[in-house]
Amino acid sequence: MSGPREQVARGDLAFLDEGTLASFIRERRWFGAKSTEVVGAHVLAAVPLGSSPALCASLVEMRLEVGTHHVYQVLVAVRDAGDDARPGDAIAEGDGWRAYEALDDPDVVVEMLRMMRGGATVAAGEARVEFRALPGLPQEIAPPKELTRVASGDQSNSLVVLDGELVVKAYRRLEAGPNPEVEMLKFLEAHGFRNIPALAGWYAYSGPPLDATLGLAYHFIADAEGGWGLALQDLETGGDFFQRHAEYLGEVCGQMHCVLASDEQDPDFAPEPTSTETLALLAATLDDQVGQLFEQIQAREDLAQAVAPVAGRGEEIRERLRELSKVEAIGRKIRAHGDLHLGQVLWTGSDWVVLDFEGEPTRPLPERRRKRSPLRDAAGMLRSLSYAAAVADTRGIAGAGAWEAASRAAFREGYLHATAATGLLPAGRAAMDKLLAFFELEKAMYELRYELGHRPDWVPVAVRSMERLLDRAWEAAP
Amino acid sequence: MTSTRPVPRRVRRQWFERDPLWHKSATFYEVSVRSFYDSNADGIGDFPGLTEKLEYLEWLGIDCIWLLPFYKSPLRDGGYDISDFYEVHPDYGTVEDFVAFVEAAHSRGIRVIADLVVNHTSSEHPWFREARSSPDSPRRDWYVWSDTDQRYRDARIIFIDTEASNWTWDPVAGAYYWHRFFSHQPDLNYDNPEVQEAILDVMRFWLDVGLDGFRLDAVPYLYEREGTNCENLVETHGYLKRLRTEVDRAYQDRILLAEANQWPADVVDYYGEGDGDECHMCFNFPLMPRMFMALRRQDARPVLEILDSTPDIPEICQWGLFLRNHDELTLEMVTDEERDYMWSEYAKDPMMKLNLGIRRRLAPLLDNGHDEMRLMTAILFSLPGSPVWYYGDELGMGDNVYLGDREGVRTPMQWTGDRNGGFSRADFARLAIPPLMDPVYGFQAVNVEAQLRNPGSMLRWIQRFIALRKQHPVFGRGTYEPLRPANPRIFAHIRRLEEDIVLCVHNLAQSAQAVELDLSEFEGMVPVELLGGAHFPPIGTLPYLLTPGGRGFLWFRLQRPQ
């Protein structure tokens, strides 16, 4: 007799029928094609990782109606139905057994950390899962007293925290190639950048149909506060936290860029000159996006009032993008954070820590690894400060404008101080202001599009923020 | 069974999802390294230059680059005269530069295939030098020798403008040697097992480095047999099966693309037997002249007819579709009357003719008509197959018929309106091929920089169009079901992949047309226009009426009622 427990321990998921799997994945918050109809699901690979509980790492293909597909990582475990422990979301239940997504199961997470510790490589046919430890991983992995699932900012991965010490993160949607996060954290750590969480280990899959990073473990930053929350608190209470600490935040971001640009020998990180097309190509893409975005705005009758302040300003944005993209000097392109904003930084009480090096999770992986002007990161943070101010503004809090101007100026000063004389940035203040304004406009469009698609309640904030950006002549930055 | 040469360095990492059918939904881009971008100001394009411009190709949405031959060569035939299969031509860089290029392309999600000339070598190849040196040379039998020039008389001459015979007397060897192309390109003797092995070794070498496949140049001519036309021989197919067996054995997801300029019924033999055991892709040569013919006659029938006579191909195989390439627009696979028609319509100046073709680029062939370029692109992208785009045609670049042979369609890519069109920082006099400078097609009028700034430009349009096609795998993998409306000026068809159904309607006439389509099979469904997303009236029981504008087209996704 062999039930699902034995089958999972062998890496056989045939007992899960397609429909069950498809509806399980469709309901997950990390499923990235919610607006598309799912035609079916199919297990592409399943590598057995343990037997108590029975566990395997699987790659599941979700076939979408238009003939495309996504690949997701699902950690499938099976326990007896009578087992006292009933962790995780159930995938399927049967006679005497329960199959579930296992990242919430402390026994499973401990087992995975131990496999990292031991540098295990598990093979099943052509497929392999490799676990690797980095110096930050404790020698002994004790079962945690507490395991908490954390809702992460973006929805493409799952995070659990063990006893407020270690974080284990699993990437859900998989694409071929190494995930930038492990790559970036390793590089930054190896080159002496300290304002990041200490990496403890990672695990990766290779085999059909793709090679991909599956997840990583890093140290939890205890007792830290998120930058976004701090900004809102500052605005609401009329505090001066950012007046005091935004300059240092700018310095940390600038130092991060200097470190990322410091290795000419590593082809994945060596800075590159910006070609003449770089900005023109981006401007062309953005130009098309403005068109689409404003068509989308027109179509949203439910939000007509909210979008009214910017609804007719599409051509103005296009014109400004064209103008701003005419820059003589652009500086150098480097690997950068890619999605830098206040939600990605923590204040520990004495220092800033930068998190989440995945890049914008909705973009294809090759694009997230692309070298770009570091000013795009800086613009992301400036935009985030303005966004916080726009939130306050829409809530009728006074003084948002002054807070915005002061914290932006402080961030900018710190950033420029840290990157001065590195050759990373374009020479001359005019070129830099133009570039920053260009990238801010890109971000503002991204914000509006995101809110329209995901958080209609926030559309007024994005609109307010874009309006303020448009009304401020770029020459007068910050 | 490994290469006889040490592999320099292999491309690192696996950047692609494994997919034996990747070529079925890819957009290819044919590029001449020589003419794309010069990174070291010597007047000649090179691999580091091409690497720099990958950003542009990624933006454009290209899935696979096809490189013209980049091997060591005296360059008397654009590099199709190879003098060392294992070396990169020094003009273009080193093998190391090549590896760096492939690696950079892969990390941007772009695959790379390259031309491989298997039929012949340059007369300067050491193999040929040895072969001609003495009848006793161990390499003598690597080429095809004869005491007379009267053998294989049924084989046609391909380069009729240059060559009088397929045999040329070699005074050093004291014998005639066989060549299907230029006399400086002696054919290899595939009856010799050593030759068969040597070419297999070459293929392994570049696949080991990391290339994603080959475009096999001139494949129909590998063997010669008396009493035949020496094309498409069973022995030739036998050797291609050997190449394929080797690819399948050791190289996942790599493809062989055959250049077999033949009639459809003969071309499909290059896919092999059963599920396809020779090439993964073949170019559809007969289709392309008929598209131009249909446009000029304002009549869809030439395209419909050639597609009707094109046999089905195995599931894993795909047609390579193109409007133009680096050669002349060949008119070998048309009737004599059709050829006369094409010459009179598209090559009014005799300078424009070459061999049995027309040496012009897309834009000049279409009198620089933007509606025509878009319509032809739409038809190309709508057909079953993978489009192969020729560099520069996305800008509507022109040609220079006063340059020799086919150099006129291989002029430098026009990046900017600055000196040398932004192609090179070298002095103008040093450029290998001068850029176009005429007022209509010259780099000051037609260049990437200017078109990027203009939302209505050909370049911006093509980029959006490639992105659109990519969103719908049905174009690469779906069925082709022609509709045959009474109005012959309309080319309309259905593409279908499982639940994804697309309707493509193209108006070949210069004026607006009305067309009634029998869509009764799709009654109740709603056509949603693909470029703009507009909902059209639902399909009813009556014929569906559409009124495309002159040289216009409409693509729809047929959506089930909500």
Chai-1 contact restraints between the chains, C-beta under 6 A:
chainA,res_idxA,chainB,res_idxB,connection_type,confidence,min_distance_angstrom,max_distance_angstrom,comment,restraint_id
A,V66,B,D500,contact,1.0,0.0,6.0,A-B,restraint_1
A,G67,B,P473,contact,1.0,0.0,6.0,A-B,restraint_2
A,G67,B,V474,contact,1.0,0.0,6.0,A-B,restraint_3
A,G67,B,L497,contact,1.0,0.0,6.0,A-B,restraint_4
A,G67,B,D500,contact,1.0,0.0,6.0,A-B,restraint_5
A,A176,B,W15,contact,1.0,0.0,6.0,A-B,restraint_6
A,A176,B,F16,contact,1.0,0.0,6.0,A-B,restraint_7
A,A176,B,E17,contact,1.0,0.0,6.0,A-B,restraint_8
A,G177,B,W15,contact,1.0,0.0,6.0,A-B,restraint_9
A,P208,B,R18,contact,1.0,0.0,6.0,A-B,restraint_10
A,P209,B,E17,contact,1.0,0.0,6.0,A-B,restraint_11
A,P209,B,R18,contact,1.0,0.0,6.0,A-B,restraint_12
A,L210,B,E17,contact,1.0,0.0,6.0,A-B,restraint_13
A,D211,B,Q14,contact,1.0,0.0,6.0,A-B,restraint_14
A,S275,B,E52,contact,1.0,0.0,6.0,A-B,restraint_15
A,E277,B,Y56,contact,1.0,0.0,6.0,A-B,restraint_16
A,A280,B,L452,contact,1.0,0.0,6.0,A-B,restraint_17
A,L281,B,W59,contact,1.0,0.0,6.0,A-B,restraint_18
A,A284,B,L452,contact,1.0,0.0,6.0,A-B,restraint_19
A,D287,B,P455,contact,1.0,0.0,6.0,A-B,restraint_20
A,P366,B,R108,contact,1.0,0.0,6.0,A-B,restraint_21
A,P366,B,G109,contact,1.0,0.0,6.0,A-B,restraint_22
